[in-house]
Amino acid sequence: MAERRRRGRRKNGAQKGLAALLCTCVAVAGAALVYQFVPGPWEQWQNTDSIEWTTSYESIPDVPEYSGEPYVVINDNTPEFTQAELTTTAFEEYSPLDELGRCGTAEACVGEETMPTEERESISEVTPTGWENEEYDIVDGGYVYNRCHLIGFQLTGENANEENLITGTRYMNTEGMLPFEDMVAEYVHETENHVLYRVTPVFEGDDLVASGVQMEAESVEDNGEGISFNVYVYNVQPDITIDYATGENWESTEEEKAAQAAAAGNENAGADAVDTDAADADAVEEQNYIINENTDKFHNPDCPGAADIKEKNKREYTGTREELIAEGYEPCGRCKP
């Protein structure tokens, strides 16, 4: 942490008061508008037991190739902050660029005091690594790349900070990252609590474009009851092929589309692949398993992933493997029960 640039943010109280007054004036101007509270994204996600999360992966190296969903869950959706990191003191930290000019981890304690009070400024002066942008008719918004904030502008008000901007696809920015950013912003606005928030770009080797980003967040005052997630968001654009080493990109050929579909199919099949004899034995022999009711994944009792499951999501089960799969549960990819 020591090598990162730390930024404390203090907002002018008069500015915040003026902003609130302007918002009030706008609301009053709409005389026919009757205020009605609509639950925000964070409230819809508060009870994570109700979310149909994808299969959870133990860590980033275990994440499979993109197979149609913008993100996957890491570590049973539990962020990996230490107790010492949890604080209600607002801050921002950005890693210095590496020798290739690439961004590193960005972390913040997000609160009302870190959020912007002015309009967003232009960030076009920043050229992140791998910025070989192209325009396509098949991409929503036209251009395949956005200058993606690691920590979104709505959370910390950062504009043209080169340590906070990476080359990200339109799909990653809007379909992958934005829903989580909106959820955190809505939670902070409604509760005035703080959220410890960390985004880590994942580069493979000397690639100039990240393969994805890991996003972690935990609400501090309520010990994660309001906000708690740990996800990997893919830096991909459907039907566009990207050379991550350089950033060059092109519309996928039919052969490339077929290969991508086959790779995704093989990955999904591989996650459930088991030895035929072992499967037959499981079908007739009852065993003990641990079920994660949050991720719908089952583990062997001695699996490290089972030990990390929150008690409210943990259930013991005695039966056969095939019965669990028939009920809709998936085997853990680590212990392969």
SETOR-623176 format. One record per residue (C-alpha): x, z, y; residue number from 1. Coordinates in nm, 4 decimals. Example, Ala and Ser with C-alpha at 12.3 -4.5 7.8 and 13.67 -1.06 7.14 Angstrom:
node px 1.2300&pz 0.7800&py -0.4500&seq 1
node px 1.3670&pz 0.7140&py -0.1060&seq 2
% end
This chain:
node px 0.0000&pz 0.0000&py 0.0000&seq 1
node px 0.2862&pz 0.0834&py 0.2352&seq 2
node px 0.3902&pz -0.2780&py 0.2778&seq 3
node px 0.0454&pz -0.3887&py 0.3876&seq 4
node px -0.0560&pz -0.4178&py 0.7495&seq 5
node px -0.3043&pz -0.1410&py 0.8261&seq 6
node px -0.5662&pz -0.1856&py 1.0912&seq 7
node px -0.7827&pz 0.0958&py 1.2208&seq 8
node px -1.0860&pz -0.0220&py 1.4145&seq 9
node px -1.2569&pz 0.1643&py 1.6955&seq 10
node px -1.5741&pz 0.0174&py 1.8381&seq 11
node px -1.6715&pz 0.0698&py 2.1976&seq 12
node px -1.9863&pz 0.2830&py 2.2110&seq 13
node px -2.1158&pz 0.0947&py 2.5138&seq 14
node px -2.0795&pz -0.2346&py 2.3301&seq 15
node px -2.2774&pz -0.1019&py 2.0346&seq 16
node px -2.5457&pz 0.0324&py 2.2645&seq 17
node px -2.5713&pz -0.3002&py 2.4446&seq 18
node px -2.5936&pz -0.4842&py 2.1131&seq 19
node px -2.8737&pz -0.2537&py 2.0005&seq 20
node px -3.0560&pz -0.3047&py 2.3310&seq 21
node px -3.0311&pz -0.6819&py 2.2976&seq 22
node px -3.1692&pz -0.6649&py 1.9434&seq 23
node px -3.4603&pz -0.4560&py 2.0721&seq 24
node px -3.5327&pz -0.7049&py 2.3480&seq 25
node px -3.5375&pz -0.9920&py 2.1026&seq 26
node px -3.7800&pz -0.8030&py 1.8782&seq 27
node px -4.0109&pz -0.7212&py 2.1689&seq 28
node px -4.0054&pz -1.0823&py 2.2841&seq 29
node px -4.1733&pz -1.1838&py 1.9606&seq 30
node px -4.5028&pz -1.0157&py 2.0478&seq 31
node px -4.6826&pz -1.1600&py 1.7486&seq 32
node px -4.4165&pz -1.0369&py 1.5089&seq 33
node px -4.5062&pz -0.7213&py 1.3181&seq 34
node px -4.2051&pz -0.5417&py 1.1697&seq 35
node px -4.2209&pz -0.5014&py 0.7960&seq 36
node px -3.9274&pz -0.3684&py 0.5966&seq 37
node px -3.8176&pz -0.6052&py 0.3236&seq 38
node px -3.5836&pz -0.4547&py 0.0623&seq 39
node px -3.2336&pz -0.5902&py 0.1036&seq 40
node px -3.0043&pz -0.7181&py -0.1721&seq 41
node px -2.8383&pz -0.3802&py -0.2222&seq 42
node px -3.1728&pz -0.2129&py -0.2938&seq 43
node px -3.2608&pz -0.4766&py -0.5484&seq 44
node px -2.9288&pz -0.4079&py -0.7210&seq 45
node px -2.9190&pz -0.0290&py -0.6933&seq 46
node px -3.0385&pz 0.0221&py -1.0484&seq 47
node px -2.7775&pz -0.1783&py -1.2353&seq 48
node px -2.9571&pz -0.1076&py -1.5625&seq 49
node px -3.2172&pz -0.3630&py -1.4527&seq 50
node px -2.9622&pz -0.6397&py -1.3987&seq 51
node px -2.8928&pz -0.8860&py -1.6743&seq 52
node px -2.5165&pz -0.8887&py -1.6264&seq 53
node px -2.3007&pz -1.1328&py -1.8170&seq 54
node px -2.0657&pz -1.0161&py -2.0898&seq 55
node px -1.8118&pz -0.7720&py -1.9486&seq 56
node px -1.4397&pz -0.8430&py -1.9844&seq 57
node px -1.1764&pz -0.5707&py -1.9925&seq 58
node px -0.9448&pz -0.7248&py -1.7315&seq 59
node px -0.8675&pz -1.0474&py -1.5468&seq 60
node px -0.6455&pz -1.1957&py -1.8249&seq 61
node px -0.9456&pz -1.1687&py -2.0621&seq 62
node px -1.1742&pz -1.3785&py -1.8401&seq 63
node px -1.2740&pz -1.7117&py -2.0019&seq 64
node px -1.2925&pz -2.0525&py -1.8388&seq 65
node px -1.5830&pz -2.1178&py -1.6048&seq 66
node px -1.8976&pz -2.1924&py -1.8060&seq 67
node px -2.1772&pz -2.2292&py -1.5516&seq 68
node px -2.2080&pz -1.8888&py -1.3810&seq 69
node px -2.0287&pz -1.8191&py -1.0498&seq 70
node px -1.8902&pz -1.4838&py -1.1636&seq 71
node px -1.8368&pz -1.2562&py -1.4630&seq 72
node px -1.8197&pz -0.8762&py -1.4898&seq 73
node px -1.4929&pz -0.6839&py -1.5254&seq 74
node px -1.4462&pz -0.3359&py -1.6787&seq 75
node px -1.8185&pz -0.2835&py -1.7431&seq 76
node px -1.8768&pz -0.3423&py -1.3706&seq 77
node px -1.6813&pz -0.0287&py -1.2781&seq 78
node px -1.4346&pz -0.0602&py -0.9873&seq 79
node px -1.0847&pz 0.0712&py -1.0483&seq 80
node px -1.0325&pz 0.2846&py -0.7384&seq 81
node px -0.8526&pz 0.6138&py -0.7817&seq 82
node px -1.0103&pz 0.9350&py -0.6555&seq 83
node px -0.7377&pz 0.9579&py -0.3923&seq 84
node px -0.8410&pz 0.6206&py -0.2472&seq 85
node px -1.2011&pz 0.7204&py -0.1841&seq 86
node px -1.2406&pz 0.8069&py 0.1833&seq 87
node px -1.4997&pz 0.7942&py 0.4591&seq 88
node px -1.2342&pz 0.7091&py 0.7182&seq 89
node px -1.2778&pz 0.3449&py 0.8125&seq 90
node px -0.9707&pz 0.1236&py 0.7737&seq 91
node px -0.8551&pz -0.2280&py 0.6913&seq 92
node px -0.5388&pz -0.3310&py 0.5057&seq 93
node px -0.4149&pz -0.6852&py 0.4488&seq 94
node px -0.1152&pz -0.7835&py 0.2379&seq 95
node px 0.1620&pz -0.9871&py 0.3986&seq 96
node px 0.1794&pz -1.3500&py 0.2852&seq 97
node px 0.4099&pz -1.4088&py -0.0108&seq 98
node px 0.7041&pz -1.6499&py -0.0216&seq 99
node px 0.4638&pz -1.9402&py -0.0843&seq 100
node px 0.2435&pz -1.8400&py 0.2085&seq 101
node px -0.0353&pz -1.7057&py -0.0141&seq 102
node px -0.2633&pz -1.4118&py 0.0589&seq 103
node px -0.2567&pz -1.0902&py -0.1404&seq 104
node px -0.5016&pz -0.8035&py -0.1847&seq 105
node px -0.7232&pz -0.7070&py 0.1082&seq 106
node px -0.8855&pz -0.3623&py 0.1145&seq 107
node px -1.1122&pz -0.1796&py 0.3566&seq 108
node px -1.3366&pz 0.1189&py 0.3926&seq 109
node px -1.6394&pz -0.0571&py 0.5378&seq 110
node px -1.8728&pz 0.1261&py 0.7722&seq 111
node px -2.0797&pz 0.0563&py 1.0788&seq 112
node px -1.7667&pz 0.1127&py 1.2871&seq 113
node px -1.5801&pz -0.1781&py 1.1208&seq 114
node px -1.8584&pz -0.4328&py 1.1585&seq 115
node px -1.8476&pz -0.6995&py 1.4305&seq 116
node px -2.0181&pz -0.6523&py 1.7665&seq 117
node px -1.9346&pz -1.0026&py 1.8922&seq 118
node px -2.0013&pz -1.3548&py 1.7715&seq 119
node px -1.7669&pz -1.5033&py 1.5152&seq 120
node px -1.4826&pz -1.7091&py 1.6619&seq 121
node px -1.3263&pz -2.0302&py 1.5313&seq 122
node px -1.0897&pz -1.9932&py 1.2361&seq 123
node px -0.9893&pz -2.3606&py 1.2208&seq 124
node px -0.6372&pz -2.2817&py 1.3441&seq 125
node px -0.5556&pz -2.1223&py 1.0073&seq 126
node px -0.4418&pz -2.3555&py 0.7282&seq 127
node px -0.4325&pz -2.1599&py 0.4016&seq 128
node px -0.2216&pz -2.2791&py 0.1087&seq 129
node px -0.3624&pz -2.5726&py -0.0880&seq 130
node px -0.5815&pz -2.6892&py 0.2011&seq 131
node px -0.6365&pz -3.0494&py 0.0857&seq 132
node px -0.9974&pz -3.0755&py 0.1945&seq 133
node px -1.2217&pz -3.3673&py 0.0972&seq 134
node px -1.5844&pz -3.4520&py 0.1687&seq 135
node px -1.8341&pz -3.5338&py -0.1075&seq 136
node px -2.2020&pz -3.6252&py -0.1089&seq 137
node px -2.2548&pz -3.4031&py -0.4140&seq 138
node px -2.1246&pz -3.0873&py -0.2411&seq 139
node px -2.3670&pz -2.8751&py -0.0416&seq 140
node px -2.2272&pz -2.8726&py 0.3109&seq 141
node px -2.0156&pz -3.1813&py 0.2455&seq 142
node px -1.6614&pz -3.0481&py 0.2188&seq 143
node px -1.5338&pz -2.8997&py -0.1043&seq 144
node px -1.3274&pz -2.6268&py 0.0649&seq 145
node px -1.4074&pz -2.3449&py 0.3055&seq 146
node px -1.1637&pz -2.1106&py 0.4734&seq 147
node px -1.2848&pz -1.8129&py 0.2701&seq 148
node px -1.2502&pz -1.4610&py 0.4067&seq 149
node px -1.1308&pz -1.2190&py 0.1415&seq 150
node px -1.3186&pz -0.9482&py 0.3317&seq 151
node px -1.6183&pz -1.1179&py 0.4916&seq 152
node px -1.6516&pz -1.1383&py 0.8696&seq 153
node px -1.9797&pz -0.9462&py 0.8592&seq 154
node px -1.7970&pz -0.6460&py 0.7104&seq 155
node px -1.4863&pz -0.6146&py 0.9299&seq 156
node px -1.5174&pz -0.8743&py 1.2057&seq 157
node px -1.1881&pz -1.0450&py 1.1200&seq 158
node px -1.1619&pz -1.3964&py 1.2627&seq 159
node px -0.8470&pz -1.6106&py 1.2349&seq 160
node px -0.6423&pz -1.3629&py 1.0324&seq 161
node px -0.4184&pz -1.5680&py 0.8046&seq 162
node px -0.3758&pz -1.2688&py 0.5734&seq 163
node px -0.7507&pz -1.2685&py 0.5084&seq 164
node px -0.8237&pz -1.6407&py 0.4579&seq 165
node px -0.7751&pz -1.8461&py 0.1404&seq 166
node px -0.8696&pz -2.1958&py 0.0302&seq 167
node px -1.1976&pz -2.1450&py -0.1516&seq 168
node px -1.4640&pz -2.3820&py -0.2730&seq 169
node px -1.8018&pz -2.3998&py -0.1065&seq 170
node px -1.9514&pz -2.2825&py -0.4369&seq 171
node px -1.7296&pz -1.9742&py -0.4591&seq 172
node px -1.7951&pz -1.8847&py -0.0970&seq 173
node px -2.1744&pz -1.9145&py -0.0951&seq 174
node px -2.2815&pz -1.8685&py -0.4580&seq 175
node px -2.0131&pz -1.6277&py -0.5734&seq 176
node px -1.8895&pz -1.4059&py -0.2889&seq 177
node px -2.1667&pz -1.4085&py -0.0296&seq 178
node px -2.4341&pz -1.2251&py -0.2346&seq 179
node px -2.1962&pz -0.9306&py -0.2849&seq 180
node px -2.0958&pz -0.9294&py 0.0820&seq 181
node px -2.4621&pz -0.9322&py 0.1865&seq 182
node px -2.5371&pz -0.6471&py -0.0521&seq 183
node px -2.2625&pz -0.4279&py 0.0950&seq 184
node px -2.3571&pz -0.5106&py 0.4550&seq 185
node px -2.7240&pz -0.4334&py 0.3942&seq 186
node px -2.6386&pz -0.1048&py 0.2246&seq 187
node px -2.4153&pz 0.0087&py 0.5116&seq 188
node px -2.6746&pz -0.0874&py 0.7737&seq 189
node px -2.9537&pz 0.0976&py 0.5938&seq 190
node px -2.7628&pz 0.4132&py 0.4972&seq 191
node px -2.4769&pz 0.4327&py 0.7503&seq 192
node px -2.2592&pz 0.5282&py 0.4540&seq 193
node px -1.9172&pz 0.3827&py 0.3753&seq 194
node px -1.8087&pz 0.1432&py 0.1008&seq 195
node px -1.4547&pz 0.1159&py -0.0332&seq 196
node px -1.4076&pz -0.2572&py -0.0753&seq 197
node px -1.1233&pz -0.4586&py -0.2269&seq 198
node px -1.0760&pz -0.8314&py -0.2890&seq 199
node px -0.7776&pz -0.9664&py -0.4819&seq 200
node px -0.7064&pz -1.3407&py -0.5004&seq 201
node px -0.5815&pz -1.4476&py -0.8443&seq 202
node px -0.3106&pz -1.7155&py -0.8433&seq 203
node px -0.1681&pz -1.8544&py -1.1651&seq 204
node px 0.2085&pz -1.9087&py -1.1462&seq 205
node px 0.3018&pz -2.0933&py -0.8278&seq 206
node px -0.0434&pz -2.2448&py -0.7747&seq 207
node px -0.1355&pz -2.2826&py -0.4086&seq 208
node px -0.5089&pz -2.2443&py -0.4742&seq 209
node px -0.6428&pz -1.9271&py -0.6324&seq 210
node px -0.8301&pz -1.9669&py -0.9598&seq 211
node px -1.0702&pz -1.6989&py -0.8380&seq 212
node px -1.1010&pz -1.3595&py -0.6734&seq 213
node px -1.1678&pz -1.0120&py -0.8078&seq 214
node px -1.4195&pz -0.8179&py -0.5966&seq 215
node px -1.4549&pz -0.4402&py -0.6268&seq 216
node px -1.6736&pz -0.2037&py -0.4256&seq 217
node px -1.7923&pz 0.1561&py -0.4445&seq 218
node px -2.0085&pz 0.3495&py -0.2007&seq 219
node px -1.8307&pz 0.6712&py -0.1064&seq 220
node px -2.0827&pz 0.9312&py 0.0122&seq 221
node px -2.3107&pz 0.8874&py -0.2893&seq 222
node px -2.0330&pz 0.8400&py -0.5489&seq 223
node px -2.1228&pz 0.4826&py -0.6309&seq 224
node px -2.4972&pz 0.5309&py -0.6710&seq 225
node px -2.5721&pz 0.2765&py -0.3995&seq 226
node px -2.2922&pz 0.0254&py -0.4505&seq 227
node px -2.0672&pz -0.0148&py -0.7528&seq 228
node px -1.9382&pz -0.3446&py -0.8860&seq 229
node px -1.6276&pz -0.5121&py -1.0278&seq 230
node px -1.6547&pz -0.8879&py -1.0723&seq 231
node px -1.4377&pz -1.1979&py -1.0983&seq 232
node px -1.5658&pz -1.4927&py -0.8961&seq 233
node px -1.4543&pz -1.8407&py -1.0037&seq 234
node px -1.2971&pz -2.0687&py -0.7431&seq 235
node px -1.4582&pz -2.3834&py -0.8789&seq 236
node px -1.6883&pz -2.6558&py -0.7538&seq 237
node px -1.9298&pz -2.8086&py -1.0076&seq 238
node px -1.8524&pz -3.1766&py -1.0765&seq 239
node px -1.5289&pz -3.1618&py -0.8761&seq 240
node px -1.1889&pz -3.1411&py -1.0440&seq 241
node px -0.9240&pz -2.9361&py -0.8637&seq 242
node px -0.5474&pz -2.9406&py -0.9077&seq 243
node px -0.4803&pz -2.5735&py -0.8356&seq 244
node px -0.1056&pz -2.6330&py -0.8058&seq 245
node px -0.1497&pz -2.8510&py -0.4965&seq 246
node px -0.5135&pz -2.8247&py -0.3871&seq 247
node px -0.5801&pz -3.1951&py -0.4438&seq 248
node px -0.9290&pz -3.2666&py -0.5743&seq 249
node px -1.1551&pz -3.5495&py -0.6821&seq 250
node px -1.5008&pz -3.6121&py -0.8204&seq 251
node px -1.4903&pz -3.5456&py -1.1923&seq 252
node px -1.5036&pz -3.8453&py -1.4225&seq 253
node px -1.7520&pz -3.8529&py -1.7078&seq 254
node px -1.4649&pz -3.7772&py -1.9457&seq 255
node px -1.3609&pz -3.4753&py -1.7394&seq 256
node px -1.7181&pz -3.3496&py -1.7241&seq 257
node px -1.7453&pz -3.3807&py -2.1013&seq 258
node px -1.4134&pz -3.2004&py -2.1508&seq 259
node px -1.5200&pz -2.9191&py -1.9154&seq 260
node px -1.8509&pz -2.8815&py -2.0981&seq 261
node px -1.6730&pz -2.8757&py -2.4333&seq 262
node px -1.4244&pz -2.6146&py -2.3117&seq 263
node px -1.7060&pz -2.3942&py -2.1891&seq 264
node px -1.8897&pz -2.4347&py -2.5190&seq 265
node px -1.5814&pz -2.3495&py -2.7211&seq 266
node px -1.5145&pz -2.0414&py -2.5089&seq 267
node px -1.8672&pz -1.9146&py -2.5572&seq 268
node px -1.8532&pz -1.9866&py -2.9261&seq 269
node px -1.5144&pz -1.8187&py -2.9560&seq 270
node px -1.6435&pz -1.4963&py -2.8054&seq 271
node px -1.8837&pz -1.4579&py -3.0939&seq 272
node px -1.6654&pz -1.6071&py -3.3663&seq 273
node px -1.6036&pz -1.3804&py -3.6677&seq 274
node px -1.4691&pz -1.4187&py -4.0149&seq 275
node px -1.7493&pz -1.5377&py -4.2441&seq 276
node px -1.6742&pz -1.2837&py -4.5146&seq 277
node px -1.6705&pz -1.0018&py -4.2591&seq 278
node px -2.0038&pz -1.1154&py -4.1190&seq 279
node px -2.1549&pz -1.1219&py -4.4671&seq 280
node px -2.0272&pz -0.7709&py -4.5326&seq 281
node px -2.1705&pz -0.6439&py -4.2051&seq 282
node px -2.5053&pz -0.7949&py -4.2908&seq 283
node px -2.5463&pz -0.5639&py -4.5893&seq 284
node px -2.3475&pz -0.2579&py -4.4796&seq 285
node px -2.4655&pz -0.0282&py -4.2039&seq 286
node px -2.2053&pz 0.0888&py -3.9537&seq 287
node px -2.1852&pz 0.3018&py -3.6411&seq 288
node px -2.1647&pz 0.1240&py -3.3055&seq 289
node px -2.1696&pz 0.2183&py -2.9380&seq 290
node px -2.4057&pz 0.0140&py -2.7202&seq 291
node px -2.3671&pz -0.0407&py -2.3467&seq 292
node px -2.7264&pz -0.0750&py -2.2273&seq 293
node px -2.6014&pz -0.2050&py -1.8915&seq 294
node px -2.4089&pz -0.5059&py -2.0279&seq 295
node px -2.5955&pz -0.5403&py -2.3624&seq 296
node px -2.2620&pz -0.5310&py -2.5421&seq 297
node px -2.1795&pz -0.3264&py -2.8546&seq 298
node px -1.8431&pz -0.1742&py -2.9503&seq 299
node px -1.6737&pz -0.0044&py -3.2386&seq 300
node px -1.6750&pz 0.3723&py -3.1732&seq 301
node px -1.2940&pz 0.3794&py -3.1232&seq 302
node px -1.2902&pz 0.0849&py -2.8789&seq 303
node px -1.1328&pz 0.1748&py -2.5396&seq 304
node px -1.4186&pz -0.0116&py -2.3742&seq 305
node px -1.6688&pz 0.2259&py -2.5347&seq 306
node px -1.4921&pz 0.5257&py -2.3840&seq 307
node px -1.5339&pz 0.3774&py -2.0348&seq 308
node px -1.9119&pz 0.3372&py -2.0577&seq 309
node px -2.1087&pz 0.5628&py -1.8257&seq 310
node px -2.3131&pz 0.8194&py -2.0172&seq 311
node px -2.6408&pz 0.6915&py -1.8737&seq 312
node px -2.5675&pz 0.3468&py -2.0211&seq 313
node px -2.4261&pz 0.4623&py -2.3581&seq 314
node px -2.6246&pz 0.4680&py -2.6824&seq 315
node px -2.5138&pz 0.5280&py -3.0403&seq 316
node px -2.6483&pz 0.2942&py -3.3053&seq 317
node px -2.6319&pz 0.2905&py -3.6835&seq 318
node px -2.7183&pz -0.0368&py -3.8513&seq 319
node px -2.5801&pz -0.3815&py -3.9211&seq 320
node px -2.3979&pz -0.6169&py -3.6914&seq 321
node px -2.6506&pz -0.8943&py -3.7469&seq 322
node px -2.9393&pz -0.6663&py -3.6542&seq 323
node px -2.7750&pz -0.5904&py -3.3205&seq 324
node px -2.7134&pz -0.9590&py -3.2484&seq 325
node px -3.0732&pz -1.0399&py -3.3455&seq 326
node px -3.1872&pz -0.7813&py -3.0888&seq 327
node px -2.9928&pz -0.9644&py -2.8178&seq 328
node px -2.6738&pz -0.7575&py -2.8036&seq 329
node px -2.3284&pz -0.9188&py -2.7908&seq 330
node px -2.0121&pz -0.7990&py -2.9668&seq 331
node px -1.7266&pz -0.6713&py -2.7510&seq 332
node px -1.4609&pz -0.9378&py -2.7084&seq 333
node px -1.1834&pz -0.6791&py -2.7352&seq 334
node px -1.2585&pz -0.4794&py -3.0500&seq 335
node px -1.4656&pz -0.7603&py -3.2107&seq 336
node px -1.7047&pz -0.5321&py -3.4034&seq 337
% end
